[in-house]
Amino acid sequence: MEVLYLLIPLAMIFVVIVGVALFWAIRSGQYEDMEGPAYRILMDDDDPLIPGNESRADPTKPDPDGNAGDRDR
C-alpha cells in the first residue's frame, strides 16, 4: 500500500511531462501540415522545376536517360 505514495506522484509527473510535450508539439507546428509528408514521398527530388532544386539542374550535363529535351517540361 505504501507504494501508492510513490506511484501517484510519479504518474502525475508523467502526465505533466506528456502534456508539456503535447503543447510544445502543437505550438511548434508539428500538426499543421498533415498531408504534405504523404505527398512529398511521391515527388521526384531530382526535378529541377521543384523550388530549391535549381542548383541540381546542370544544363551542360547530358541526361542519363537520353531525354535531352524533357528537362524543360
PDB file of N, H, CA, C and O in Angstrom:
ATOM      1  N   MET A   1       0.824  -1.206   0.000  1.00  0.00           N
ATOM      2  CA  MET A   1       0.000   0.000   0.000  1.00  0.00           C
ATOM      3  C   MET A   1       0.859   1.258   0.000  1.00  0.00           C
ATOM      4  O   MET A   1       0.455   2.302  -0.510  1.00  0.00           O
ATOM      5  N   GLU A   2       2.047   1.142   0.578  1.00  0.00           N
ATOM      6  H   GLU A   2       2.376   0.293   0.992  1.00  0.00           H
ATOM      7  CA  GLU A   2       2.933   2.305   0.624  1.00  0.00           C
ATOM      8  C   GLU A   2       3.468   2.681  -0.743  1.00  0.00           C
ATOM      9  O   GLU A   2       3.923   3.805  -0.958  1.00  0.00           O
ATOM     10  N   VAL A   3       3.410   1.740  -1.657  1.00  0.00           N
ATOM     11  H   VAL A   3       3.041   0.828  -1.482  1.00  0.00           H
ATOM     12  CA  VAL A   3       3.918   2.027  -2.999  1.00  0.00           C
ATOM     13  C   VAL A   3       3.041   3.043  -3.722  1.00  0.00           C
ATOM     14  O   VAL A   3       3.503   3.709  -4.649  1.00  0.00           O
ATOM     15  N   LEU A   4       1.796   3.168  -3.314  1.00  0.00           N
ATOM     16  H   LEU A   4       1.421   2.627  -2.562  1.00  0.00           H
ATOM     17  CA  LEU A   4       0.911   4.184  -3.921  1.00  0.00           C
ATOM     18  C   LEU A   4       1.405   5.591  -3.633  1.00  0.00           C
ATOM     19  O   LEU A   4       1.191   6.496  -4.440  1.00  0.00           O
ATOM     20  N   TYR A   5       2.057   5.789  -2.506  1.00  0.00           N
ATOM     21  H   TYR A   5       2.230   5.054  -1.850  1.00  0.00           H
ATOM     22  CA  TYR A   5       2.601   7.114  -2.197  1.00  0.00           C
ATOM     23  C   TYR A   5       3.729   7.488  -3.160  1.00  0.00           C
ATOM     24  O   TYR A   5       4.035   8.668  -3.337  1.00  0.00           O
ATOM     25  N   LEU A   6       4.331   6.502  -3.767  1.00  0.00           N
ATOM     26  H   LEU A   6       4.082   5.544  -3.623  1.00  0.00           H
ATOM     27  CA  LEU A   6       5.364   6.753  -4.766  1.00  0.00           C
ATOM     28  C   LEU A   6       4.773   6.805  -6.180  1.00  0.00           C
ATOM     29  O   LEU A   6       5.148   7.657  -6.986  1.00  0.00           O
ATOM     30  N   LEU A   7       3.852   5.894  -6.468  1.00  0.00           N
ATOM     31  H   LEU A   7       3.547   5.203  -5.813  1.00  0.00           H
ATOM     32  CA  LEU A   7       3.345   5.783  -7.833  1.00  0.00           C
ATOM     33  C   LEU A   7       2.411   6.927  -8.228  1.00  0.00           C
ATOM     34  O   LEU A   7       2.420   7.349  -9.385  1.00  0.00           O
ATOM     35  N   ILE A   8       1.626   7.426  -7.317  1.00  0.00           N
ATOM     36  H   ILE A   8       1.618   7.083  -6.377  1.00  0.00           H
ATOM     37  CA  ILE A   8       0.706   8.521  -7.654  1.00  0.00           C
ATOM     38  C   ILE A   8       1.462   9.796  -8.014  1.00  0.00           C
ATOM     39  O   ILE A   8       1.135  10.407  -9.031  1.00  0.00           O
ATOM     40  N   PRO A   9       2.455  10.235  -7.235  1.00  0.00           N
ATOM     41  CA  PRO A   9       3.227  11.413  -7.685  1.00  0.00           C
ATOM     42  C   PRO A   9       3.999  11.157  -8.978  1.00  0.00           C
ATOM     43  O   PRO A   9       4.115  12.058  -9.808  1.00  0.00           O
ATOM     44  N   LEU A  10       4.529   9.946  -9.165  1.00  0.00           N
ATOM     45  H   LEU A  10       4.435   9.214  -8.490  1.00  0.00           H
ATOM     46  CA  LEU A  10       5.216   9.643 -10.424  1.00  0.00           C
ATOM     47  C   LEU A  10       4.265   9.702 -11.604  1.00  0.00           C
ATOM     48  O   LEU A  10       4.640  10.185 -12.672  1.00  0.00           O
ATOM     49  N   ALA A  11       3.050   9.221 -11.434  1.00  0.00           N
ATOM     50  H   ALA A  11       2.746   8.828 -10.566  1.00  0.00           H
ATOM     51  CA  ALA A  11       2.055   9.287 -12.509  1.00  0.00           C
ATOM     52  C   ALA A  11       1.683  10.726 -12.821  1.00  0.00           C
ATOM     53  O   ALA A  11       1.512  11.092 -13.984  1.00  0.00           O
ATOM     54  N   MET A  12       1.556  11.546 -11.780  1.00  0.00           N
ATOM     55  H   MET A  12       1.694  11.249 -10.835  1.00  0.00           H
ATOM     56  CA  MET A  12       1.223  12.957 -12.002  1.00  0.00           C
ATOM     57  C   MET A  12       2.366  13.674 -12.721  1.00  0.00           C
ATOM     58  O   MET A  12       2.115  14.506 -13.594  1.00  0.00           O
ATOM     59  N   ILE A  13       3.601  13.369 -12.373  1.00  0.00           N
ATOM     60  H   ILE A  13       3.804  12.694 -11.664  1.00  0.00           H
ATOM     61  CA  ILE A  13       4.753  13.965 -13.054  1.00  0.00           C
ATOM     62  C   ILE A  13       4.790  13.510 -14.514  1.00  0.00           C
ATOM     63  O   ILE A  13       5.088  14.309 -15.402  1.00  0.00           O
ATOM     64  N   PHE A  14       4.493  12.244 -14.765  1.00  0.00           N
ATOM     65  H   PHE A  14       4.252  11.595 -14.043  1.00  0.00           H
ATOM     66  CA  PHE A  14       4.464  11.721 -16.124  1.00  0.00           C
ATOM     67  C   PHE A  14       3.395  12.413 -16.954  1.00  0.00           C
ATOM     68  O   PHE A  14       3.635  12.739 -18.117  1.00  0.00           O
ATOM     69  N   VAL A  15       2.226  12.643 -16.383  1.00  0.00           N
ATOM     70  H   VAL A  15       2.031  12.378 -15.439  1.00  0.00           H
ATOM     71  CA  VAL A  15       1.140  13.326 -17.101  1.00  0.00           C
ATOM     72  C   VAL A  15       1.546  14.759 -17.428  1.00  0.00           C
ATOM     73  O   VAL A  15       1.253  15.253 -18.517  1.00  0.00           O
ATOM     74  N   VAL A  16       2.209  15.422 -16.506  1.00  0.00           N
ATOM     75  H   VAL A  16       2.447  15.021 -15.621  1.00  0.00           H
ATOM     76  CA  VAL A  16       2.653  16.800 -16.765  1.00  0.00           C
ATOM     77  C   VAL A  16       3.686  16.818 -17.890  1.00  0.00           C
ATOM     78  O   VAL A  16       3.639  17.689 -18.758  1.00  0.00           O
ATOM     79  N   ILE A  17       4.612  15.870 -17.881  1.00  0.00           N
ATOM     80  H   ILE A  17       4.650  15.163 -17.175  1.00  0.00           H
ATOM     81  CA  ILE A  17       5.632  15.818 -18.940  1.00  0.00           C
ATOM     82  C   ILE A  17       4.991  15.553 -20.293  1.00  0.00           C
ATOM     83  O   ILE A  17       5.366  16.182 -21.282  1.00  0.00           O
ATOM     84  N   VAL A  18       4.041  14.644 -20.358  1.00  0.00           N
ATOM     85  H   VAL A  18       3.736  14.133 -19.555  1.00  0.00           H
ATOM     86  CA  VAL A  18       3.353  14.352 -21.625  1.00  0.00           C
ATOM     87  C   VAL A  18       2.546  15.564 -22.086  1.00  0.00           C
ATOM     88  O   VAL A  18       2.509  15.866 -23.279  1.00  0.00           O
ATOM     89  N   GLY A  19       1.905  16.255 -21.154  1.00  0.00           N
ATOM     90  H   GLY A  19       1.935  16.010 -20.185  1.00  0.00           H
ATOM     91  CA  GLY A  19       1.147  17.457 -21.510  1.00  0.00           C
ATOM     92  C   GLY A  19       2.037  18.553 -22.059  1.00  0.00           C
ATOM     93  O   GLY A  19       1.686  19.210 -23.039  1.00  0.00           O
ATOM     94  N   VAL A  20       3.192  18.755 -21.430  1.00  0.00           N
ATOM     95  H   VAL A  20       3.477  18.221 -20.634  1.00  0.00           H
ATOM     96  CA  VAL A  20       4.136  19.765 -21.921  1.00  0.00           C
ATOM     97  C   VAL A  20       4.643  19.384 -23.305  1.00  0.00           C
ATOM     98  O   VAL A  20       4.758  20.247 -24.174  1.00  0.00           O
ATOM     99  N   ALA A  21       4.947  18.120 -23.524  1.00  0.00           N
ATOM    100  H   ALA A  21       4.854  17.419 -22.818  1.00  0.00           H
ATOM    101  CA  ALA A  21       5.415  17.673 -24.840  1.00  0.00           C
ATOM    102  C   ALA A  21       4.324  17.856 -25.893  1.00  0.00           C
ATOM    103  O   ALA A  21       4.624  18.248 -27.021  1.00  0.00           O
ATOM    104  N   LEU A  22       3.081  17.583 -25.551  1.00  0.00           N
ATOM    105  H   LEU A  22       2.838  17.265 -24.635  1.00  0.00           H
ATOM    106  CA  LEU A  22       1.971  17.758 -26.493  1.00  0.00           C
ATOM    107  C   LEU A  22       1.789  19.232 -26.849  1.00  0.00           C
ATOM    108  O   LEU A  22       1.646  19.563 -28.026  1.00  0.00           O
ATOM    109  N   PHE A  23       1.793  20.111 -25.868  1.00  0.00           N
ATOM    110  H   PHE A  23       1.909  19.842 -24.912  1.00  0.00           H
ATOM    111  CA  PHE A  23       1.634  21.543 -26.159  1.00  0.00           C
ATOM    112  C   PHE A  23       2.822  22.090 -26.939  1.00  0.00           C
ATOM    113  O   PHE A  23       2.660  22.966 -27.788  1.00  0.00           O
ATOM    114  N   TRP A  24       4.027  21.571 -26.652  1.00  0.00           N
ATOM    115  H   TRP A  24       4.159  20.859 -25.962  1.00  0.00           H
ATOM    116  CA  TRP A  24       5.194  22.011 -27.412  1.00  0.00           C
ATOM    117  C   TRP A  24       5.056  21.578 -28.876  1.00  0.00           C
ATOM    118  O   TRP A  24       5.362  22.353 -29.783  1.00  0.00           O
ATOM    119  N   ALA A  25       4.596  20.340 -29.107  1.00  0.00           N
ATOM    120  H   ALA A  25       4.347  19.711 -28.371  1.00  0.00           H
ATOM    121  CA  ALA A  25       4.436  19.856 -30.476  1.00  0.00           C
ATOM    122  C   ALA A  25       3.383  20.658 -31.225  1.00  0.00           C
ATOM    123  O   ALA A  25       3.557  20.962 -32.405  1.00  0.00           O
ATOM    124  N   ILE A  26       2.297  21.001 -30.554  1.00  0.00           N
ATOM    125  H   ILE A  26       2.156  20.754 -29.595  1.00  0.00           H
ATOM    126  CA  ILE A  26       1.237  21.776 -31.205  1.00  0.00           C
ATOM    127  C   ILE A  26       1.728  23.173 -31.519  1.00  0.00           C
ATOM    128  O   ILE A  26       1.471  23.678 -32.612  1.00  0.00           O
ATOM    129  N   ARG A  27       2.419  23.809 -30.603  1.00  0.00           N
ATOM    130  H   ARG A  27       2.627  23.400 -29.715  1.00  0.00           H
ATOM    131  CA  ARG A  27       2.892  25.187 -30.816  1.00  0.00           C
ATOM    132  C   ARG A  27       4.019  25.272 -31.827  1.00  0.00           C
ATOM    133  O   ARG A  27       4.184  26.310 -32.467  1.00  0.00           O
ATOM    134  N   SER A  28       4.801  24.210 -31.992  1.00  0.00           N
ATOM    135  H   SER A  28       4.667  23.366 -31.471  1.00  0.00           H
ATOM    136  CA  SER A  28       5.915  24.246 -32.935  1.00  0.00           C
ATOM    137  C   SER A  28       5.486  23.895 -34.355  1.00  0.00           C
ATOM    138  O   SER A  28       6.317  23.926 -35.263  1.00  0.00           O
ATOM    139  N   GLY A  29       4.203  23.558 -34.577  1.00  0.00           N
ATOM    140  H   GLY A  29       3.528  23.532 -33.839  1.00  0.00           H
ATOM    141  CA  GLY A  29       3.717  23.321 -35.931  1.00  0.00           C
ATOM    142  C   GLY A  29       3.816  21.885 -36.395  1.00  0.00           C
ATOM    143  O   GLY A  29       3.806  21.629 -37.599  1.00  0.00           O
ATOM    144  N   GLN A  30       3.910  20.956 -35.488  1.00  0.00           N
ATOM    145  H   GLN A  30       3.918  21.164 -34.510  1.00  0.00           H
ATOM    146  CA  GLN A  30       4.021  19.552 -35.875  1.00  0.00           C
ATOM    147  C   GLN A  30       2.758  19.037 -36.558  1.00  0.00           C
ATOM    148  O   GLN A  30       2.826  18.103 -37.356  1.00  0.00           O
ATOM    149  N   TYR A  31       1.615  19.631 -36.255  1.00  0.00           N
ATOM    150  H   TYR A  31       1.559  20.389 -35.606  1.00  0.00           H
ATOM    151  CA  TYR A  31       0.347  19.122 -36.786  1.00  0.00           C
ATOM    152  C   TYR A  31      -0.287  20.062 -37.810  1.00  0.00           C
ATOM    153  O   TYR A  31      -1.459  19.895 -38.147  1.00  0.00           O
ATOM    154  N   GLU A  32       0.464  21.050 -38.314  1.00  0.00           N
ATOM    155  H   GLU A  32       1.416  21.186 -38.040  1.00  0.00           H
ATOM    156  CA  GLU A  32      -0.119  21.991 -39.269  1.00  0.00           C
ATOM    157  C   GLU A  32      -0.278  21.388 -40.656  1.00  0.00           C
ATOM    158  O   GLU A  32      -1.294  21.623 -41.311  1.00  0.00           O
ATOM    159  N   ASP A  33       0.700  20.617 -41.119  1.00  0.00           N
ATOM    160  H   ASP A  33       1.525  20.426 -40.586  1.00  0.00           H
ATOM    161  CA  ASP A  33       0.650  20.028 -42.452  1.00  0.00           C
ATOM    162  C   ASP A  33       0.588  18.512 -42.314  1.00  0.00           C
ATOM    163  O   ASP A  33       1.620  17.845 -42.230  1.00  0.00           O
ATOM    164  N   MET A  34      -0.613  17.981 -42.292  1.00  0.00           N
ATOM    165  H   MET A  34      -1.451  18.523 -42.361  1.00  0.00           H
ATOM    166  CA  MET A  34      -0.776  16.542 -42.111  1.00  0.00           C
ATOM    167  C   MET A  34      -0.688  15.768 -43.424  1.00  0.00           C
ATOM    168  O   MET A  34      -0.441  14.562 -43.402  1.00  0.00           O
ATOM    169  N   GLU A  35      -0.886  16.433 -44.574  1.00  0.00           N
ATOM    170  H   GLU A  35      -1.087  17.412 -44.592  1.00  0.00           H
ATOM    171  CA  GLU A  35      -0.877  15.731 -45.856  1.00  0.00           C
ATOM    172  C   GLU A  35       0.417  15.921 -46.636  1.00  0.00           C
ATOM    173  O   GLU A  35       0.717  15.116 -47.518  1.00  0.00           O
ATOM    174  N   GLY A  36       1.180  16.945 -46.343  1.00  0.00           N
ATOM    175  H   GLY A  36       0.937  17.599 -45.627  1.00  0.00           H
ATOM    176  CA  GLY A  36       2.394  17.240 -47.090  1.00  0.00           C
ATOM    177  C   GLY A  36       3.417  16.109 -47.100  1.00  0.00           C
ATOM    178  O   GLY A  36       3.908  15.754 -48.171  1.00  0.00           O
ATOM    179  N   PRO A  37       3.756  15.529 -45.950  1.00  0.00           N
ATOM    180  CA  PRO A  37       4.731  14.445 -45.973  1.00  0.00           C
ATOM    181  C   PRO A  37       4.260  13.224 -46.757  1.00  0.00           C
ATOM    182  O   PRO A  37       5.078  12.498 -47.322  1.00  0.00           O
ATOM    183  N   ALA A  38       2.962  12.995 -46.796  1.00  0.00           N
ATOM    184  H   ALA A  38       2.297  13.585 -46.337  1.00  0.00           H
ATOM    185  CA  ALA A  38       2.451  11.858 -47.563  1.00  0.00           C
ATOM    186  C   ALA A  38       2.651  12.068 -49.058  1.00  0.00           C
ATOM    187  O   ALA A  38       2.950  11.117 -49.780  1.00  0.00           O
ATOM    188  N   TYR A  39       2.489  13.303 -49.531  1.00  0.00           N
ATOM    189  H   TYR A  39       2.246  14.075 -48.944  1.00  0.00           H
ATOM    190  CA  TYR A  39       2.691  13.597 -50.951  1.00  0.00           C
ATOM    191  C   TYR A  39       4.169  13.801 -51.274  1.00  0.00           C
ATOM    192  O   TYR A  39       4.588  13.548 -52.404  1.00  0.00           O
ATOM    193  N   ARG A  40       4.960  14.251 -50.315  1.00  0.00           N
ATOM    194  H   ARG A  40       4.620  14.457 -49.397  1.00  0.00           H
ATOM    195  CA  ARG A  40       6.366  14.532 -50.561  1.00  0.00           C
ATOM    196  C   ARG A  40       7.133  13.272 -50.951  1.00  0.00           C
ATOM    197  O   ARG A  40       8.098  13.351 -51.711  1.00  0.00           O
ATOM    198  N   ILE A  41       6.725  12.128 -50.450  1.00  0.00           N
ATOM    199  H   ILE A  41       5.941  12.063 -49.832  1.00  0.00           H
ATOM    200  CA  ILE A  41       7.420  10.891 -50.787  1.00  0.00           C
ATOM    201  C   ILE A  41       7.180  10.502 -52.242  1.00  0.00           C
ATOM    202  O   ILE A  41       7.979   9.770 -52.826  1.00  0.00           O
ATOM    203  N   LEU A  42       6.095  10.983 -52.826  1.00  0.00           N
ATOM    204  H   LEU A  42       5.446  11.578 -52.351  1.00  0.00           H
ATOM    205  CA  LEU A  42       5.780  10.649 -54.213  1.00  0.00           C
ATOM    206  C   LEU A  42       6.452  11.590 -55.203  1.00  0.00           C
ATOM    207  O   LEU A  42       6.495  11.293 -56.396  1.00  0.00           O
ATOM    208  N   MET A  43       6.977  12.716 -54.735  1.00  0.00           N
ATOM    209  H   MET A  43       6.942  12.958 -53.766  1.00  0.00           H
ATOM    210  CA  MET A  43       7.581  13.701 -55.634  1.00  0.00           C
ATOM    211  C   MET A  43       9.003  13.300 -55.985  1.00  0.00           C
ATOM    212  O   MET A  43       9.712  12.684 -55.190  1.00  0.00           O
ATOM    213  N   ASP A  44       9.401  13.666 -57.197  1.00  0.00           N
ATOM    214  H   ASP A  44       8.825  14.167 -57.844  1.00  0.00           H
ATOM    215  CA  ASP A  44      10.744  13.394 -57.671  1.00  0.00           C
ATOM    216  C   ASP A  44      11.664  14.500 -57.166  1.00  0.00           C
ATOM    217  O   ASP A  44      11.479  15.668 -57.505  1.00  0.00           O
ATOM    218  N   ASP A  45      12.656  14.134 -56.356  1.00  0.00           N
ATOM    219  H   ASP A  45      12.807  13.184 -56.081  1.00  0.00           H
ATOM    220  CA  ASP A  45      13.553  15.131 -55.780  1.00  0.00           C
ATOM    221  C   ASP A  45      14.526  15.700 -56.799  1.00  0.00           C
ATOM    222  O   ASP A  45      15.079  16.779 -56.585  1.00  0.00           O
ATOM    223  N   ASP A  46      14.748  14.994 -57.908  1.00  0.00           N
ATOM    224  H   ASP A  46      14.299  14.117 -58.082  1.00  0.00           H
ATOM    225  CA  ASP A  46      15.715  15.455 -58.893  1.00  0.00           C
ATOM    226  C   ASP A  46      15.097  16.383 -59.920  1.00  0.00           C
ATOM    227  O   ASP A  46      15.807  16.865 -60.802  1.00  0.00           O
ATOM    228  N   ASP A  47      13.815  16.650 -59.842  1.00  0.00           N
ATOM    229  H   ASP A  47      13.238  16.259 -59.126  1.00  0.00           H
ATOM    230  CA  ASP A  47      13.157  17.514 -60.816  1.00  0.00           C
ATOM    231  C   ASP A  47      13.609  18.954 -60.614  1.00  0.00           C
ATOM    232  O   ASP A  47      13.426  19.499 -59.525  1.00  0.00           O
ATOM    233  N   PRO A  48      14.194  19.587 -61.628  1.00  0.00           N
ATOM    234  CA  PRO A  48      14.676  20.962 -61.458  1.00  0.00           C
ATOM    235  C   PRO A  48      13.538  21.973 -61.340  1.00  0.00           C
ATOM    236  O   PRO A  48      13.784  23.123 -60.978  1.00  0.00           O
ATOM    237  N   LEU A  49      12.308  21.577 -61.635  1.00  0.00           N
ATOM    238  H   LEU A  49      12.109  20.642 -61.929  1.00  0.00           H
ATOM    239  CA  LEU A  49      11.189  22.508 -61.539  1.00  0.00           C
ATOM    240  C   LEU A  49      10.693  22.665 -60.099  1.00  0.00           C
ATOM    241  O   LEU A  49       9.944  23.595 -59.804  1.00  0.00           O
ATOM    242  N   ILE A  50      11.099  21.777 -59.217  1.00  0.00           N
ATOM    243  H   ILE A  50      11.708  21.022 -59.457  1.00  0.00           H
ATOM    244  CA  ILE A  50      10.715  21.890 -57.805  1.00  0.00           C
ATOM    245  C   ILE A  50      11.534  23.005 -57.181  1.00  0.00           C
ATOM    246  O   ILE A  50      12.758  23.010 -57.314  1.00  0.00           O
ATOM    247  N   PRO A  51      10.895  23.947 -56.505  1.00  0.00           N
ATOM    248  CA  PRO A  51      11.659  25.041 -55.891  1.00  0.00           C
ATOM    249  C   PRO A  51      12.702  24.500 -54.917  1.00  0.00           C
ATOM    250  O   PRO A  51      12.410  23.630 -54.097  1.00  0.00           O
ATOM    251  N   GLY A  52      13.904  25.021 -55.019  1.00  0.00           N
ATOM    252  H   GLY A  52      14.141  25.728 -55.685  1.00  0.00           H
ATOM    253  CA  GLY A  52      15.006  24.577 -54.176  1.00  0.00           C
ATOM    254  C   GLY A  52      15.924  23.603 -54.862  1.00  0.00           C
ATOM    255  O   GLY A  52      16.998  23.310 -54.336  1.00  0.00           O
ATOM    256  N   ASN A  53      15.545  23.080 -56.028  1.00  0.00           N
ATOM    257  H   ASN A  53      14.672  23.318 -56.455  1.00  0.00           H
ATOM    258  CA  ASN A  53      16.381  22.135 -56.752  1.00  0.00           C
ATOM    259  C   ASN A  53      17.037  22.775 -57.967  1.00  0.00           C
ATOM    260  O   ASN A  53      17.519  22.056 -58.843  1.00  0.00           O
ATOM    261  N   GLU A  54      17.073  24.101 -58.049  1.00  0.00           N
ATOM    262  H   GLU A  54      16.682  24.685 -57.337  1.00  0.00           H
ATOM    263  CA  GLU A  54      17.663  24.749 -59.217  1.00  0.00           C
ATOM    264  C   GLU A  54      19.156  24.462 -59.309  1.00  0.00           C
ATOM    265  O   GLU A  54      19.711  24.396 -60.406  1.00  0.00           O
ATOM    266  N   SER A  55      19.803  24.292 -58.171  1.00  0.00           N
ATOM    267  H   SER A  55      19.352  24.345 -57.280  1.00  0.00           H
ATOM    268  CA  SER A  55      21.249  24.059 -58.201  1.00  0.00           C
ATOM    269  C   SER A  55      21.580  22.674 -58.724  1.00  0.00           C
ATOM    270  O   SER A  55      22.691  22.447 -59.205  1.00  0.00           O
ATOM    271  N   ARG A  56      20.647  21.752 -58.641  1.00  0.00           N
ATOM    272  H   ARG A  56      19.745  21.936 -58.251  1.00  0.00           H
ATOM    273  CA  ARG A  56      20.891  20.394 -59.137  1.00  0.00           C
ATOM    274  C   ARG A  56      20.822  20.320 -60.649  1.00  0.00           C
ATOM    275  O   ARG A  56      21.445  19.449 -61.257  1.00  0.00           O
ATOM    276  N   ALA A  57      20.076  21.217 -61.261  1.00  0.00           N
ATOM    277  H   ALA A  57      19.570  21.924 -60.768  1.00  0.00           H
ATOM    278  CA  ALA A  57      19.911  21.172 -62.705  1.00  0.00           C
ATOM    279  C   ALA A  57      21.163  21.733 -63.371  1.00  0.00           C
ATOM    280  O   ALA A  57      21.486  22.910 -63.208  1.00  0.00           O
ATOM    281  N   ASP A  58      21.846  20.910 -64.102  1.00  0.00           N
ATOM    282  H   ASP A  58      21.583  19.954 -64.234  1.00  0.00           H
ATOM    283  CA  ASP A  58      23.033  21.326 -64.830  1.00  0.00           C
ATOM    284  C   ASP A  58      22.739  21.154 -66.310  1.00  0.00           C
ATOM    285  O   ASP A  58      22.706  20.022 -66.794  1.00  0.00           O
ATOM    286  N   PRO A  59      22.522  22.247 -67.049  1.00  0.00           N
ATOM    287  CA  PRO A  59      22.123  22.110 -68.453  1.00  0.00           C
ATOM    288  C   PRO A  59      23.244  21.566 -69.324  1.00  0.00           C
ATOM    289  O   PRO A  59      22.962  21.059 -70.410  1.00  0.00           O
ATOM    290  N   THR A  60      24.495  21.645 -68.905  1.00  0.00           N
ATOM    291  H   THR A  60      24.724  22.057 -68.024  1.00  0.00           H
ATOM    292  CA  THR A  60      25.581  21.137 -69.741  1.00  0.00           C
ATOM    293  C   THR A  60      25.757  19.639 -69.604  1.00  0.00           C
ATOM    294  O   THR A  60      26.344  19.002 -70.478  1.00  0.00           O
ATOM    295  N   LYS A  61      25.254  19.065 -68.514  1.00  0.00           N
ATOM    296  H   LYS A  61      24.777  19.583 -67.804  1.00  0.00           H
ATOM    297  CA  LYS A  61      25.389  17.628 -68.277  1.00  0.00           C
ATOM    298  C   LYS A  61      24.300  16.876 -69.045  1.00  0.00           C
ATOM    299  O   LYS A  61      23.122  17.219 -68.943  1.00  0.00           O
ATOM    300  N   PRO A  62      24.687  15.852 -69.815  1.00  0.00           N
ATOM    301  CA  PRO A  62      23.659  15.094 -70.545  1.00  0.00           C
ATOM    302  C   PRO A  62      22.801  14.268 -69.592  1.00  0.00           C
ATOM    303  O   PRO A  62      23.271  13.779 -68.564  1.00  0.00           O
ATOM    304  N   ASP A  63      21.545  14.130 -69.961  1.00  0.00           N
ATOM    305  H   ASP A  63      21.164  14.527 -70.796  1.00  0.00           H
ATOM    306  CA  ASP A  63      20.604  13.362 -69.153  1.00  0.00           C
ATOM    307  C   ASP A  63      20.945  11.881 -69.278  1.00  0.00           C
ATOM    308  O   ASP A  63      21.091  11.392 -70.398  1.00  0.00           O
ATOM    309  N   PRO A  64      21.079  11.149 -68.176  1.00  0.00           N
ATOM    310  CA  PRO A  64      21.438   9.734 -68.265  1.00  0.00           C
ATOM    311  C   PRO A  64      20.374   8.895 -68.942  1.00  0.00           C
ATOM    312  O   PRO A  64      20.679   7.806 -69.427  1.00  0.00           O
ATOM    313  N   ASP A  65      19.151   9.355 -68.994  1.00  0.00           N
ATOM    314  H   ASP A  65      18.903  10.240 -68.601  1.00  0.00           H
ATOM    315  CA  ASP A  65      18.082   8.617 -69.675  1.00  0.00           C
ATOM    316  C   ASP A  65      18.050   8.899 -71.162  1.00  0.00           C
ATOM    317  O   ASP A  65      17.330   8.226 -71.900  1.00  0.00           O
ATOM    318  N   GLY A  66      18.804   9.867 -71.613  1.00  0.00           N
ATOM    319  H   GLY A  66      19.388  10.413 -71.013  1.00  0.00           H
ATOM    320  CA  GLY A  66      18.825  10.204 -73.035  1.00  0.00           C
ATOM    321  C   GLY A  66      17.703  11.121 -73.444  1.00  0.00           C
ATOM    322  O   GLY A  66      17.503  11.333 -74.640  1.00  0.00           O
ATOM    323  N   ASN A  67      16.956  11.676 -72.504  1.00  0.00           N
ATOM    324  H   ASN A  67      17.118  11.504 -71.532  1.00  0.00           H
ATOM    325  CA  ASN A  67      15.856  12.582 -72.805  1.00  0.00           C
ATOM    326  C   ASN A  67      16.337  14.023 -72.660  1.00  0.00           C
ATOM    327  O   ASN A  67      16.027  14.690 -71.673  1.00  0.00           O
ATOM    328  N   ALA A  68      17.083  14.492 -73.633  1.00  0.00           N
ATOM    329  H   ALA A  68      17.335  13.950 -74.435  1.00  0.00           H
ATOM    330  CA  ALA A  68      17.693  15.804 -73.528  1.00  0.00           C
ATOM    331  C   ALA A  68      16.663  16.919 -73.514  1.00  0.00           C
ATOM    332  O   ALA A  68      16.863  17.920 -72.825  1.00  0.00           O
ATOM    333  N   GLY A  69      15.587  16.783 -74.238  1.00  0.00           N
ATOM    334  H   GLY A  69      15.425  15.970 -74.797  1.00  0.00           H
ATOM    335  CA  GLY A  69      14.600  17.848 -74.318  1.00  0.00           C
ATOM    336  C   GLY A  69      13.533  17.786 -73.244  1.00  0.00           C
ATOM    337  O   GLY A  69      12.706  18.694 -73.163  1.00  0.00           O
ATOM    338  N   ASP A  70      13.518  16.761 -72.423  1.00  0.00           N
ATOM    339  H   ASP A  70      14.190  16.023 -72.489  1.00  0.00           H
ATOM    340  CA  ASP A  70      12.453  16.589 -71.437  1.00  0.00           C
ATOM    341  C   ASP A  70      12.696  17.356 -70.139  1.00  0.00           C
ATOM    342  O   ASP A  70      11.808  17.387 -69.287  1.00  0.00           O
ATOM    343  N   ARG A  71      13.851  17.971 -69.956  1.00  0.00           N
ATOM    344  H   ARG A  71      14.572  17.946 -70.649  1.00  0.00           H
ATOM    345  CA  ARG A  71      14.137  18.668 -68.711  1.00  0.00           C
ATOM    346  C   ARG A  71      13.287  19.922 -68.539  1.00  0.00           C
ATOM    347  O   ARG A  71      12.996  20.331 -67.415  1.00  0.00           O
ATOM    348  N   ASP A  72      12.895  20.521 -69.639  1.00  0.00           N
ATOM    349  H   ASP A  72      13.131  20.189 -70.552  1.00  0.00           H
ATOM    350  CA  ASP A  72      12.174  21.791 -69.561  1.00  0.00           C
ATOM    351  C   ASP A  72      10.667  21.618 -69.527  1.00  0.00           C
ATOM    352  O   ASP A  72       9.939  22.584 -69.753  1.00  0.00           O
ATOM    353  N   ARG A  73      10.181  20.435 -69.255  1.00  0.00           N
ATOM    354  H   ARG A  73      10.772  19.649 -69.072  1.00  0.00           H
ATOM    355  CA  ARG A  73       8.738  20.224 -69.179  1.00  0.00           C
ATOM    356  C   ARG A  73       8.150  20.928 -68.009  1.00  0.00           C
ATOM    357  O   ARG A  73       6.940  20.859 -67.791  1.00  0.00           O
TER     358      ARG A  73
END
